[in-house]
Each structure stands twice: as C-alpha cells, then as structure tokens.
C-alpha cells in the first residue's frame, strides 16, 4: 500500500501566497474555506474546463496555445498540483466531501486546467463544480510510451517518482517499458471510465481530443468547449528539442517483437476505447 499524506491545512495553505501558521493566517484560511467551499455559489457554479490526461500528451501545449490566445486563468498543473491526492484516491478512495472541499478551495479561480495529477478526480471535480466541462486529451499510446522511455535515466525516474510506488504502473518487478505501458493504460482507462459516468450524470458531455489533431491545428473541438474561435490555431511545441533529440526510444515499427506483444496486450484495449 502506497503511503501518502493526509488532507490538511498545509494543502490549503499552499494554494495562497499569504498562507501562514499565525492566528491571523489560520483565521484567514478559515474564512476562505467558508466562502470558497460553501457560501460563494456564484463562483462554485461558474464554467470551468478540466483537461484530463495521462501526461506526455500535449497538456503543456494546449495551455500554451490558450495563453497565446490571451485566455485568462488558464493553468498547467496549478499549485498545489494535488499529485498525491489523485494517487491516494486511485489507490484507496478518499471521502468525497473532503475532496470537494480541497478542489473548491484550490481551484476557485480556475477557468481551464490541464493537470494529469487530477486523473482520478473527474467525478469529484464534477461534484465540486456543477458546471465543469471536461476534455480527455490523449496521444497515441505508442508515442506516449516512447516519449516516457526517452527520459534520461528512466530507471531512476521510475524509482524516484511517487507515481510508480503504488499499483498505477503495474507490478514493481517489471522492466521500465512494461511499467510505462501499465501507467499509460491505467491512467487513460480511469479517465475514460470516470468521464463516462460524468456524462450520464450531467448535461455536460466530455470531449475526446487527440494530441495529434491538436498540434496540426484541428482545434474545432477546443474552440467549441472554450466558447470562442482561436485566432492562433497552433503554437511551438514546448518539448520540441527533447522530441527530436538524440537517444530517442525507437518508433513502434522498430520495437522488439516482445515489446510489441506486451504493448498490444496491456494498452491495446484502451487504444480501442479511445479510438471510438
């Protein structure tokens, strides 16, 4: 069982620049909890867009594109990023009321956020913000795994990153390639399943957005959900140097037969879901 922190005032304080442990600071947090989490219904019911994703699939790109089109209150992994919250909820569900409180407090000023740390919280986000809308941003699984495998020191990355200490990335004894396949498949399956439930409980229908379409300027779905046309349809990818750099993991066609077989077994069913 992965050991993670508990929800406490430290999480809430990290959302504000003036958070302190003084009496005045704690009183200020208490007052904000009442306002953001319960009293300010107008803010709670504002339109917000959450771009759910598994990482390495264009979340930085879509935020950069919206910022360059002069949208306000657009965030990539807003502080606090709630990484451990999403992971802990995936491993062992946390009380919905506590998650709603944390989301309302820390995301009260958000119009758009792309944050793969929130991958397991779609239903709780929908409860916290009744008019929230969702994007499932995803990338071809072979390219996502390839990108992750191209990280320098991938073995050390898996050992040090909290995401790989629980069950999200499959059995710990497996080689990095297998664990990264499980990581991609499990995150996208969780997002897909949760958004299916959200779509049955709400008038807001999530959209499925392919990274490959986004970077090629096919942004009609994005324009529809943000509510206006984008004057600038594309922008420079943030990680172009790393993508084109030496030492990139091979393309799928050059993978070993065992790697292709493992990927198809682990990720194939999710690839089929996302292709609908």
C-alpha positions as CSV (number, residue, x, y, z in Angstrom):
1,X,0.0,0.0,0.0
2,X,1.4,3.4,-1.0
3,X,1.9,5.7,2.0
4,X,0.8,9.2,1.2
5,X,0.0,12.4,3.3
6,X,-3.4,13.3,4.6
7,X,-5.6,16.2,3.5
8,X,-4.9,19.0,5.9
9,X,-4.4,22.8,6.2
10,X,-1.0,22.5,4.6
11,X,-2.6,21.6,1.3
12,X,-5.0,24.5,1.5
13,X,-2.3,27.0,2.6
14,X,-0.2,26.1,-0.5
15,X,-2.9,27.5,-2.7
16,X,-2.4,31.0,-1.4
17,X,0.6,33.3,-1.4
18,X,-0.2,34.6,2.1
19,X,-0.7,31.3,3.9
20,X,0.9,31.3,7.3
21,X,0.6,29.4,10.7
22,X,-0.1,32.6,12.6
23,X,-3.5,33.1,14.2
24,X,-4.3,35.7,11.6
25,X,-3.2,33.4,8.8
26,X,-5.3,30.5,10.1
27,X,-8.3,32.7,10.6
28,X,-8.0,33.9,7.0
29,X,-7.9,30.3,5.8
30,X,-11.0,29.5,7.8
31,X,-12.8,32.5,6.3
32,X,-11.8,31.4,2.8
33,X,-12.9,27.8,3.4
34,X,-16.4,29.1,4.3
35,X,-16.5,31.4,1.2
36,X,-14.9,29.2,-1.4
37,X,-16.3,25.8,-0.4
38,X,-19.9,26.8,0.6
39,X,-21.0,30.4,0.6
40,X,-19.9,31.7,-2.8
41,X,-22.3,29.7,-5.0
42,X,-21.9,32.0,-8.0
43,X,-18.2,31.2,-8.2
44,X,-18.8,27.5,-7.5
45,X,-21.2,27.4,-10.4
46,X,-19.0,29.2,-12.9
47,X,-18.0,27.4,-16.1
48,X,-14.6,25.6,-15.7
49,X,-12.8,23.3,-18.0
50,X,-10.6,20.4,-16.8
51,X,-8.3,18.8,-19.4
52,X,-7.8,15.3,-18.0
53,X,-4.7,13.5,-19.4
54,X,-2.0,10.9,-18.6
55,X,1.0,13.2,-19.2
56,X,3.3,13.4,-22.2
57,X,0.3,14.0,-24.5
58,X,0.2,17.8,-25.1
59,X,-1.1,19.3,-21.8
60,X,1.7,21.9,-21.8
61,X,0.9,22.6,-25.5
62,X,-2.8,23.2,-25.0
63,X,-2.2,25.6,-22.1
64,X,0.4,27.5,-24.1
65,X,-2.0,27.7,-27.0
66,X,-4.7,29.2,-24.9
67,X,-2.3,31.6,-23.2
68,X,-1.1,32.8,-26.6
69,X,-4.7,33.4,-27.5
70,X,-5.0,35.6,-24.4
71,X,-7.3,33.4,-22.3
72,X,-7.1,34.2,-18.5
73,X,-7.0,31.9,-15.5
74,X,-5.5,29.0,-17.6
75,X,-3.2,26.7,-15.7
76,X,-0.9,23.8,-16.3
77,X,-0.6,21.8,-13.1
78,X,-1.8,24.6,-10.9
79,X,-0.3,24.9,-7.4
80,X,-0.9,22.8,-5.4
81,X,-0.9,20.2,-8.2
82,X,-2.7,17.6,-5.9
83,X,-0.4,14.8,-7.2
84,X,-0.5,12.8,-4.0
85,X,-4.3,13.4,-3.7
86,X,-5.0,11.9,-7.1
87,X,-2.7,9.0,-6.4
88,X,-4.1,8.2,-3.0
89,X,-7.6,8.4,-4.3
90,X,-6.7,5.9,-7.0
91,X,-5.2,3.5,-4.5
92,X,-7.9,3.9,-1.8
93,X,-10.8,6.3,-2.3
94,X,-10.9,9.4,-0.1
95,X,-14.1,10.8,1.3
96,X,-15.8,12.8,-1.5
97,X,-16.7,15.7,0.9
98,X,-13.1,16.3,1.7
99,X,-12.1,16.1,-2.0
100,X,-14.8,18.6,-2.9
101,X,-13.6,21.0,-0.2
102,X,-10.0,20.8,-1.4
103,X,-11.0,21.2,-5.1
104,X,-13.2,24.2,-4.4
105,X,-10.6,25.9,-2.2
106,X,-7.6,25.3,-4.5
107,X,-9.4,25.7,-7.9
108,X,-11.7,28.6,-7.1
109,X,-10.0,30.9,-9.7
110,X,-9.6,28.3,-12.5
111,X,-11.1,28.7,-15.9
112,X,-9.0,26.0,-17.6
113,X,-6.6,23.5,-16.1
114,X,-4.6,20.7,-17.8
115,X,-3.2,18.5,-15.0
116,X,-2.5,14.8,-15.2
117,X,-2.3,14.7,-11.4
118,X,-6.1,15.0,-11.3
119,X,-6.6,11.9,-13.4
120,X,-8.6,10.1,-10.8
121,X,-10.8,13.0,-9.7
122,X,-13.1,13.6,-12.6
123,X,-16.3,12.6,-10.7
124,X,-15.2,14.7,-7.6
125,X,-14.5,17.7,-9.8
126,X,-18.0,17.4,-11.3
127,X,-19.5,17.3,-7.8
128,X,-17.4,20.3,-6.7
129,X,-18.2,22.4,-9.8
130,X,-21.6,21.5,-11.2
131,X,-20.9,23.4,-14.5
132,X,-17.5,21.9,-15.0
133,X,-16.7,20.6,-18.5
134,X,-14.1,18.0,-19.4
135,X,-11.6,17.2,-22.1
136,X,-9.9,13.9,-22.3
137,X,-6.7,14.8,-24.0
138,X,-4.8,11.7,-25.2
139,X,-2.0,10.7,-27.5
140,X,-1.3,7.5,-29.5
141,X,-0.1,5.1,-26.8
142,X,3.0,4.0,-28.7
143,X,4.2,7.6,-28.9
144,X,3.4,8.3,-25.2
145,X,5.3,5.3,-24.1
146,X,8.1,6.1,-26.5
147,X,8.3,9.6,-25.0
148,X,8.4,8.3,-21.5
149,X,11.1,5.7,-22.3
150,X,13.2,8.5,-23.8
151,X,13.6,10.3,-20.5
152,X,17.3,10.4,-19.4
153,X,17.8,7.8,-16.6
154,X,14.4,6.3,-17.0
155,X,15.1,3.6,-14.4
156,X,16.0,6.2,-11.7
157,X,12.9,8.2,-12.8
158,X,10.7,5.3,-12.1
159,X,12.4,4.6,-8.7
160,X,12.1,8.2,-7.5
161,X,8.7,9.2,-8.9
162,X,5.8,8.8,-6.4
163,X,3.6,7.7,-9.3
164,X,5.4,4.4,-9.6
165,X,5.4,3.4,-5.9
166,X,1.8,2.1,-5.9
167,X,-0.2,0.0,-8.3
168,X,-0.8,2.6,-11.0
169,X,2.2,1.4,-13.1
170,X,1.7,-2.3,-12.6
171,X,4.0,-4.8,-10.9
172,X,7.1,-3.3,-9.4
173,X,9.4,-6.1,-10.6
174,X,8.7,-5.4,-14.3
175,X,11.1,-3.6,-16.6
176,X,10.5,0.1,-17.2
177,X,8.9,-0.5,-20.6
178,X,6.2,-2.7,-19.1
179,X,5.6,-0.4,-16.2
180,X,5.2,2.6,-18.5
181,X,2.7,0.7,-20.6
182,X,0.6,-0.1,-17.5
183,X,0.9,3.6,-16.4
184,X,-0.4,4.9,-19.7
185,X,-3.2,2.3,-19.9
186,X,-4.4,2.6,-16.3
187,X,-4.5,6.4,-16.3
188,X,-6.4,6.6,-19.5
189,X,-8.8,3.8,-18.6
190,X,-9.6,5.6,-15.3
191,X,-10.2,8.9,-17.0
192,X,-12.3,7.3,-19.7
193,X,-14.4,5.3,-17.2
194,X,-14.9,8.3,-14.9
195,X,-15.9,10.6,-17.7
196,X,-18.4,8.0,-19.0
197,X,-20.1,8.2,-15.5
198,X,-19.9,12.0,-15.5
199,X,-21.6,12.1,-18.9
200,X,-24.5,10.0,-17.6
201,X,-25.0,12.3,-14.6
202,X,-24.7,15.7,-16.2
203,X,-25.8,17.7,-19.3
204,X,-22.2,18.4,-20.0
205,X,-20.7,15.9,-22.4
206,X,-16.9,15.5,-22.2
207,X,-14.9,15.7,-25.5
208,X,-12.2,13.4,-26.6
209,X,-9.2,15.4,-28.0
210,X,-6.3,13.7,-29.8
211,X,-2.9,15.3,-29.4
212,X,-2.1,14.6,-33.0
213,X,-5.1,16.7,-34.1
214,X,-4.3,19.5,-31.7
215,X,-0.8,20.1,-32.9
216,X,-1.9,20.0,-36.5
217,X,-4.2,23.0,-35.9
218,X,-7.5,21.0,-35.9
219,X,-8.9,22.8,-32.9
220,X,-12.6,23.0,-33.6
221,X,-13.4,20.8,-30.5
222,X,-11.3,23.0,-28.3
223,X,-12.9,26.2,-29.7
224,X,-16.3,24.7,-29.1
225,X,-15.7,24.0,-25.4
226,X,-13.9,27.2,-24.6
227,X,-16.7,29.1,-26.3
228,X,-14.8,31.1,-28.9
229,X,-12.7,30.9,-32.1
230,X,-8.9,30.8,-31.6
231,X,-7.2,33.4,-33.8
232,X,-3.9,31.4,-33.4
233,X,-4.5,27.8,-34.2
234,X,-1.1,26.4,-33.4
235,X,2.0,27.2,-31.4
236,X,5.5,25.9,-31.0
237,X,5.6,22.6,-29.1
238,X,7.2,23.1,-25.7
239,X,9.4,19.9,-25.8
240,X,10.4,20.0,-29.5
241,X,14.1,19.8,-28.6
242,X,13.7,16.7,-26.5
243,X,11.4,15.0,-29.0
244,X,13.9,15.4,-31.8
245,X,17.0,14.9,-29.7
246,X,19.5,12.0,-29.9
247,X,18.7,8.9,-27.8
248,X,15.0,8.9,-28.5
249,X,13.4,5.5,-27.9
250,X,12.7,3.8,-31.3
251,X,9.4,4.0,-33.1
252,X,6.8,1.2,-32.8
253,X,7.9,-0.4,-36.1
254,X,11.4,-0.9,-34.7
255,X,10.4,-2.3,-31.3
256,X,11.3,-5.9,-30.5
257,X,8.6,-8.5,-31.0
258,X,8.2,-9.0,-27.2
259,X,7.7,-5.2,-26.7
260,X,5.1,-5.0,-29.4
261,X,3.3,-8.0,-27.9
262,X,3.4,-6.6,-24.4
263,X,2.2,-3.2,-25.6
264,X,-0.7,-4.7,-27.6
265,X,-1.8,-6.8,-24.6
266,X,-1.6,-4.0,-22.0
267,X,-2.5,-0.9,-24.0
268,X,-4.5,-2.4,-26.9
269,X,-7.9,-2.4,-25.2
270,X,-7.5,1.2,-24.0
271,X,-6.4,2.2,-27.5
272,X,-9.6,0.8,-28.9
273,X,-11.7,2.7,-26.3
274,X,-10.0,6.0,-27.2
275,X,-10.5,5.4,-30.9
276,X,-14.3,5.3,-30.6
